Amino acid sequence: MKVNHAILHILDFESAVNVMSQRELDLDTRAVRSFVTSHLRRARTSGDNKRGAFAENSAFAGELKSFFFGERDFIDLSQQIAEFVSGELAKAEKVESTDVFVADFEDDDDVRWFAVMLMNSRMAFMHEVAREGGEVRNDIARHYAILPSPSQKVASFALVRASTMDVYFQDKKRKIAGEDTFLIPDGLLQCGTGVSGKEVIDAVTRVVEQVAEEHGANTAVALAKAKAAVAEAVEEDEELPPWDIVDEAFEDEPVMRDAIKASLKEERLPERVPVERAQVERAAVRNHKIRTDTGIEISFPAEMVDNPDYIEFVNEPNGLISISLRNIGSFENR
């Protein structure tokens, strides 16, 4: 990952003082670089990211294009963003001190992005050393300006891809000026919103499991079929078509297929959702994991569920289930 620019602005509503940085972060400092790249990578690769598209009259989109074309100064643009966020948060029912982190970076695939993250300051306890009467006294103090750790998830952020102006974001609902508002997409970006690929995958797998149980089918087999179809669809064109996935996975089971599609209609899922291949690779889609009532855990590639040369589920006459694993050349203890 290459970070071209990064800056942090402080919105301190406890002291009613905003501190707008006039210089970028020192990325030559190891701790700063580690903090910045960790948060950017976590946001970039999150499976919970929702997709958005800028409205035609989005002021933010226009300003950002000017920056990408070299017509706009990074620091000035970041300050403008922080001022807007400050004005909106000041009208919120629950005011939270927030640091506004802005960055221009290239990910591990050399794709350029612009990032805005709202990092809520949190309270934490820390030790401090004082002297009293010539003696050292260690004490405990409360600190109100602790940033999220590099491993901690940031609840509100936006990523914009420079080449296509595609928007990825996450946000939480805030009550601003008496109305429930998503500050990132509705206020800052001015973009339309959609569901995330993860939300669609979760909905499909939940419905498949429910319908399989209702029809007395093996839920492990049904879910593995659905996951294999998801992985194959995303591998082909990085789009997730829920209806096509059901047709593919349950082509030979028309009753199950129709029941699942009927249930999916109630979910009001879109016909297609863009999903990056890397997100499916990271998600629990490629493999399916089960745990039996006897305490045995098995994880297997979802695509193998229809291949009895490797794994087979057998319904025994006594109502129990047997699982056969075949053609195993070796195994590792983990």
N, C-alpha and C positions, 0 to 999 in steps of 0.2 A: 504493500500500500504506500502511495506517495501523497503526502499532504502538502498542497500548494500554499494554502492560507488557513489560518485558524485564529480565532479571537474569542474572548470571553467578556461579556458585559454583566454587571451586577445590578439587580433590581432588589434593593433592600427595603421592604415595606415596614420592617420593624423600626428602623431609624428614619424612614421616609427620605432616604437618600439613594439616588441612582448614580452609579459610577460607570460611565461609558469609557471603555478603553480607547486610547488613541494609538495604541501599538498592538501588533499581533503577538500571539503567544510565542515564546522562545522554544521552538521545536528542536533545538540542539540540546536542550536539557532532557536527559533520559526519562525522568519521571513524567514530565509534561508530554513528551512524545508517546510514552506508553499509555498514559491516560487517554489521550486524544485518539490514537489508533484503536485502542480497545473498544471505546464507545462507538466509533464510526463503523468498525467491523461488525459489532453486535447489531447495530441498527441496519446495516446494509444486508446482513444475512438472515434477519428475523423472518420466520415463517408467518408471523402475525401481521405483517405489513399489508395495509389496504392500498388499493390503486385508486388514483384520481386523475381527472383531466381538467386543465385550467379552463375557466370560463373565458369567452371571447373578450370580455371587458376586464379581465384580471389585471390590476395594476402591478401586482407582484411579478406576474409572468413577463410583463414588459420591462420592468427594472432588471430582472434576472437575465433576460436576453441581452440587454445592454452590457451587463457585466461579462457574460460569456464572449461577447464580441469585442471586449476590451475597451468599451466606451464608459464604463462605470467603475469607480474605485471600490475595492473590497471593503476597506474599513468604513467608508462613508455609507455603503449599502448596509453593512452589518449594524451600524449605529441606528440607521433608519428602522431596521427590523426591530431592534431592541426598544426603541421609542414607541413603536406601535404596540408591541407586547406589553410594555409598561402601562400604556394608556388603557388597554383592555383589562389587564389584571387589576388595576386600581378600581375598576367598577365591579369587580367580582364580589359575590356575597361572602366568600371565604378567601381572604387575601393571603397569599403565600409568597414569601421571599423566593425569588427565582433568579438563577443565572442563565443568561442567554448565550449559548455556544453556537458559533457560526463557522463553517469550514467549507473550503473548496478542495476536493481530493480526488484521487484516482484509485479505484479499488484494485483488487488482486488480478483482475482481468484487464487492467488498463482502461477502464471505463470511467469517464469523468463525472463527478457528482457535486451538487451543492447541498449542504446540510444545515438545518436549523434545529437545535435541540433546546428544550426548556428543562433545565435541571433544577428541581426544587431543592432549596437548602433545607437541611434537616438538623435537628438538635442532637448533640452527642456529648458524652462526658470524656474528659481528657485529664491527664495528670499535669501538674505544674509545680515548679520548684520555687520556693520563697525563702527569704532569710529573716529571722526574727531573733533579736538580741544576740546577733553574731552566730546563730545556729541555723542550720539548714532544716527547713520543714517542707516535706512533700505533701501536696494537697490535691484535691479533686475539684475541677472547675467544669462548668457547663459552657459549651461552645455552640453558637447558633448558625454557623455558616459552613457546614460540612457538605461537600459535594458528594454525589453518588459515587460509589467505588467502581473501578473498571469492570467488575463482574456483575454490577447491579443494572437492572433494566431501567431505561428511561421511558416514562409513560407518554411523553409528548414530543414528537419530532417529525421532521419532514425531510425527504430526500428527493432531489430533482435531477434527472439524468440530462446531461448537457446536450447530447446529440439528438434526443427526441422530445425533450421536455416532459417525459413521463414522470408522474408523481407517485411516490410511495410515502405513506405516513402512518402514524399511530397517534391517538389522542384520547383524552378523557373528557367527559362532559363537565362543563363548568356553568354555574349560574352567574351570568354577566348582565348587569343592568336589568335584573329580574327575569331573564330568559335563559333557558338551557341552551348552551352553545358549545360547539366544538371549535375552539379558538384557532387551531392549526388550519383545517381545511376551509372552514366558513369565513373566518376573519382574516388571517394572514394570507393564505394562498388564493382564496376565492376560486375553489375548484369543486367539481362534482365528486361525489364519493361512491365507492363500490365496496363489495365484500372482499375479504382476503381469500387467497387460495386455501389457506388453512381452515377458514370457516366453512368453505364448500366441502373440503375433504372430510371435516368433522361431521358435517350434516349428512353426507352420503353414507359414511360408515355407521353413523348412529341409526339411520333409517334402515340400512341393510340388516344390521343386527336385530332391530326390533321386528322386522318382517320375517326374518329367518326363524326367530323364536316363535312368532305367531303361527308359522306354517310347520313347526316341528322339524325344521331343517337344522343341519349342523352349522352353528354360527361361526365356528372357526373357518370352515371351508368357504362359507359365503363371504366373510370379511376378507379372506385372503384373495378370493377371486376379484372382489371390488378393488382391493389395493393394487393387484397386478394390473388391472385395466387402467387405473389412475396413472401408474408409473409409465405404462406404455403410451398413453395419450400425451402426457407431458413430454416424453422423450421425443415424440414425433414433431410437435410444433409449439411446445411451451404454452399450450392452452388446455384448460380443463373443461370439457363438455360433460356435465353430469348425466344428461340423458343418454348420450352415446356410450358412456362408461357402463351404464346399466344394461344397455342393449348388448354390449360386447361381453360383459361378465356373465350374464344370465340368458344368453342366446338359446340354450337348450332347456331352459326352465321358464316357459312363458307365464305360468301362474305367478311365480315369484317375481319375474320381471315386471309384469303389469302392476302387481301390488306395490312394489318398490317405487315405480314411477308415479303411481297415484299418491303415495305418501310424499314424494318429493315435490309434487305440485303444491302441496300445502305449505312447504318450506319457502316457496316463491324464490327459488334459486335462479340466477341468470343462466342463459343458455350456454355461455362461454365465459370463463374467467382466466385471464393471463396468469400463468404460474411459471417461475423460472425452474429449470431443471435442477439447479443446485439446491433449491428449497425442498424438492421432493427427495433428493439424495439425503438431506439432513433429517428429514421427518421420518417418523416410524411408518413409512409406506412400503419401502422396498422389502422389509422383513415383517413377518407377523409373529407375535409372541403370545403363547397361551400358558395358562397355569391350571393344572388339573386339581380336582378335589383331594387327590392323594399327595399334593405338594410338589409334583414334578412340573418343571418349567421347560418349555421347548420354544425355540425361536428358529424360524425357517424362512427362506426366501419366498415371498408371496406367490411368485410365478410358478413355483414347484407344486402348488396345491393340486393341480390337475395332472400331475405326472406320477402315476403309481410306481414307476421305477425307483422313485426316491422316497416318497411319503404317501401313506394311504390311511384314511380314516374308515373304520369298519364298524357298522352298527351290529352288535351281537344280539342273538335271540333273547337274552336275558335283560335287554334294555341298556346295557352298558356299552361303552365305546372303546375300541382298541385302536391304537395308533402304531403303524408299522413303518420303520425307517429302514431303507434298503440301499444296497450298493455303497456301503460306507467303506472307504479305503483306509482311513485313519481318523483320529480325532485328537483334539487338544483339551487338556484340563484347564478350566478358567476359574 
